Amino acid sequence: MSDSLRPPVGDAVNPTVGGSPAPPESLTASPTGVRTASSPASPVAAGADDAGPTGGQEELLVVDGISLSFGGVNALQDISFTVHRDESFAIIGPNGAGKSSLLNVLTGVYKPSSGSARINGQELVGRPRHAIAGLGVSRTFQNLGLFESMTVLDNVMVGRSPRLRRGILAGSLWWGPSRREETAARAHCLDILDLLGLADLWQTPLAGLPYGTKKRVELAKALASGPSVLLLDEPVAGMNPEESARLAGSVRLARSELGASILLIEHDLTLVMSMADTIMVMDFGRIVTIGPPSQIQSDPAVLKAYTGELDPTEVAAHERSPETEGGRPPADPVPGSAGRVSPHDQGERGVVEQLPSQPDGGDR
């Protein structure tokens, strides 16, 4: 961010989230383009205790046997998977498959009926939401979780709050350690905005921004806490192709520059195939399959989950069954498919039969 855009250090402004002084002059440019400082409290990665790629298969987020019921409805049934450090893990499936419910369990919105979820070996189930955020779990929402009347920087500062240690009284006095902590937090959030190409908008009220830009602000807010794993719930929903590409680039930067592992829920299959290392397919609260994109593209069970269609061997067997007349399938040739909505009707941006191939050398 240009220094001319920053308020002067020590400016006597109202000590609110967005009214703290500018970051210290000691901030310098790093080789990655993200500013760092000599103080350990100032780098962008500050607070991400274990964030950062290791290049190995170290387990980061381990979900084991999670089940969730609402009355007689089983929203999740024995869900188990592992997200490794520096991995991009995608969850796909038809609407109502239980994907967002799973994210709500991981972030403390829902308490599962059974099972566990651990990040860096620490249990998430049963902890309050702010404590889960403090352990390195951050998320975005299908609907914007932002404050329209606040500026871009103020919104991102809200996302930094799990890493702040000073209380309300010290913050209201805005003196000594509290002032230094907020100054460092402000510098951190400005760096995040700089990384995502939003630096020029830091003083802009959120209400006047386009939807696609607001989604990137929400991503910046989620990154402000320095998460080890970033949960993205349909991040490009409602975007045009240009906005989707811009947000996808921001997610790639979050992974490469900030070391955040990604857990992604998305209906845009082109985006999923280009970004994910591992894909988990869900349907009716169960896991259909887990594997790399190349495996998911050719898995008959995935096609059946999305379209309700049988694979060719099942179709042939069904056509020979006594229920068919003259070798023709009945009106509903797919057992169990009644009432299912096709991916086209769901707004899917891709048909499973035509899943895009992984681009050679592309960022997964």
N, C-alpha and C positions, 0 to 999 in steps of 0.2 A: 504494500500500500504506500502510496506517495506520502512523504512526511507532511506535505501541505494539507492533506486530508485529516491529519490527526489533530485533536485539540491539544493545546500546549500542556506540557507536564506541570502539575501543580495548579492548574486552573481551578479557581474556587467556584465549583459548581455544586449543585445539590447532590449529596452523596447517595444517589439511587443507583440501581444496576447499571443504567446507561449513562450516569452522570459522573463516573469516576474519572480520574485523570488519565492521560495517555500513558502507554507503556514506557518503560525506561528507555533512555537513549542507548543503553548497552546492547540493544537488540541488533543483530547483524544477520546478513544473508548467509544461508547455508547452501551447500552444493545442490540440495534438492529444491531450492527456491523457497523453503519454509524458514522463517526467521528463528534463530535460536539466541540464547543469551548465556552469559557466564553464570547467572543465578540458576540453581537447579529447579526453581519454581516456575521458570518462564518458558522452557521449550514447549513446542506443540505437543510432544508426547508425554509431558508431565502429567502424572496421575494415572497413566496406563501402565500399571505396575509390571505386568507381564506381557504387554502388547509388543508385537514385533515378530516378523517371520523368523523361523528358525531353519526352514528348509527341510525339516524332517516330518515325522508323523506323530508329533507329540499331541496327545489328547488335550483338547481345550474345554469343550462343552460335551458332556456325556449325559444323554437322556436314556433312562432305563425303566421300561415298563409303565410308562405314563398312561393312565386311563382317566377319563372324565365323563361324568354323567349328569344330565339335567332331568331329574325325574326318571322316566322310563327311556329317555333318549341317550344312547351311548355316543357322545360326540367324539371321543378318542378311545381307542381300544389297544392297549399294550403296545404303545409306541416306543421304540428304542432305536437310537442312532447316535453317532459320534461326529462332532465337528472338530477337525484337527486345526492346530495353529497354522495360520497363513493359508487357510482353505476357503474357497467360495462354495458354499453348500446351498443348493436350491431345493425348494419344496414346491411341487406342482400338483395339480389335480382339479377335477371339476368343482364348481361352486358347491359349497356345503360339505366338502370333504373333511373339514376339520382343521384346515391349515392355520387360520387366524386364531382359533381356539387354542392351538398348540402354542403359538406365540404368547397368548394371554396367560397360559400356565407358566411359561418360562419367565415372564416379567411380573408375576405375582398378582395379576388381575383375577385369575381363577385359581382355586386350590384343587388339585387333582384328587380323585378318590383313591388312587394308589399310584405307586411309582416314585421315582426320584429324578432330579436333574441337578448336575453338579458342574460348576465352572472352576477350573484350576483346583479341583478336589473339594470345593466348598459347596455345600448343599444350598440350592435355591428355594426349594419347596418349603413353604412355611415362613419365609422371611418377608418383611414388609417391602414395598416396591422401592423405596428410597435406598434400602440396604442392598437390594439386588443391583440397583444402578451403581452403588458404591463398589460392588464386587467386579464391575467391568462389563455389565450388560446394558446396552442402550438400544433403542428402537425408534422407528418411524411408524406412522399410522396410515391406513387407507385414506382417512379424512385428515386434513391438516390439523396438527396439534400445536398451533401457534396463536399468538396474541395480535390481532389485527391492528390494535391501536398503538402498539409499541414499534420501535424502530427495529431494523434488521439486527443490529448489534445487541439491543436489549433482549430480543428473542434468543439469540445464541448464548448470551450470558445466563439465561435461565437454565440452559442445558449444562452449564458448568457447575451449578449449585451442589451436586453430590460430592464434589471435590473440595468444597469450601468448609473450613473448620471453625470459623468465628461465629459467635451467636448473634442474636438480634440486637442485643444491647451494644455490643462492640461494633456491630455494623452501623448502627444508628449514630454512634459517636464518630465513626469514620476517622480513627486515629491510630497511630502506631501500627501494630501487627495487622489489624483489620484493614487499614488503608493499603498496606503493602500487599496483602493477599488479594484484594480486589484489583489493584493495579496489575498484578501478575495475571489474574484471571482475564482481565480485559485484553492484555497483550496476547494471551493464548487464543481468545476468541477472534481477535483481529487477524491472527495468523491463519486460523481455519478459513475465515472469509477470503483471505488472500489466496489460499491454496485452491479454493473452489471458484475463483474468478468473481467473487462478490464484493471485493474490497471497496469499490466505488459506491456501493449502496449502503454502507454501514450506518449512515444517518437517516436513511430513507424510511418513512413509515411503511409498514408491511402492507397496509390496506391498498395502496396504489400500485402494487406490483403484479405482474402477470402470474397466472397459476403455476407455470413451469418454474419460474424463479422462486416462488414461494416453496415449492417442493425442494429446491436446492437449499433454501434457507433452513428448512426442517432437517435436511441431511446434516447441515453444518451444526445445528443445535444438538443433534444426536451424537455428533463427533466431539462436541465440546468437552464431554466428561472423560475423554480418553479411553473409550471402551476397548476391551479385549475382543469382544464379539459384537457385531452390529447387526441387529434384526431389522430387516426391511420388509414391510407388509405392502405389497403391490406398489412399489415406488413410482412406476411410470403410468399408473392407471389414469386415464383421462388426458394424457398428453399426446401432442402431435409427434410425428417422427423426429423432427428436429429437436424438440424438447426432450424426448426420450433419449436420443443419442447424447445430448449434453449431460443429462443426469447420469447415464451409464458411465460416461467418462469421469464424472465426479466420484462415483463409487469405486472405479478402478484406482483413482488417485488415493482414496481413503485406504484402500488395501495396500498399495505399493509404498506410499509415503508415510502413513501413520501406523502400519502394521496391524490393522484391524481385520480379523476374520469376518466373513460375511455369511449370514443366514438369510436367504432371500426367498420370499414368496412372490410369485409373479405369474400372470397369464400370458404375457408376451413371450412366446416360446423362442422366437428369434433371439431376444435378449438373453433368455436363460441359457440357450445352447452356446452362446458366445462368451458367457461369463462364468459358468459353473464348472467346478472340478468334479463335483458329485451331485447327483440329482436323486431326490426321494419322491416317489409318486404316491399320493394318497387318494383313497376313495372310501366314502362312508365311514370315516374315522379310523380306517386301517391303512397299514402300509401295503402297497401293491408290490413295489420293488425299489431297490436302491442300487445305483450304479453310475458309471461314467456316462457322459452324453451319448457316446457311440452305442452303448448298450441300450439306453432308454429309447433311442430312435427306432430300434428294430424289435422292441419287446411287444409281442401280441397282447400281453396283459395291459400294457399302457393304452393301446388303441381301444381295447374293450372298455377300460375305465372312462375314457373320454367320450366315446361315441356309443357305447352299449352294443357294439357289433361283435359277433363271434368271429374267431379266426377261420380260415378256409376249411379246415378239417371238421370243425364244429358245425359249420354251415352245411357241409355235405352230409354229415350224420343226421342233422335235423331235417334235411329235405327228404331223407329216406324213412323218416319216422312215420308211424301210422296216422299221426294227426294231420299230416299234409295231404292235400288232394291233388292228384294228377301230377305229383312231383313238384308242385309249386308250394312255396312257403305260405303259411297263413298270414293274415293281416298284420300280426305282430310276430315276426319271425325270430325275435330275440328274447329269449326268456329273461325276465327280470328287467327289461329295458323300458317298460311302460312308465311314463311319467318322467323319464330322463330327458334332460335338456341337452341339445347338441352343443358342441363348442362354439358353433357359429352364433347360436342364440345367446350364449353366455358372453359374447363379445371377445372370444379368444382371438388372438392375433396370430393364428397359425393352426394348421390342421395336423394332427399327429401323423397321418400318413405321409405328410410332406414336411416333416421336421427338418429344419435347415441343418446342414452339416457344420461341424466345428471348423472354423477358418484355420488354415494352416498357419502356425506361428502366432495365432491370435492370443490375446489375454483371456484366460479362462477364469 
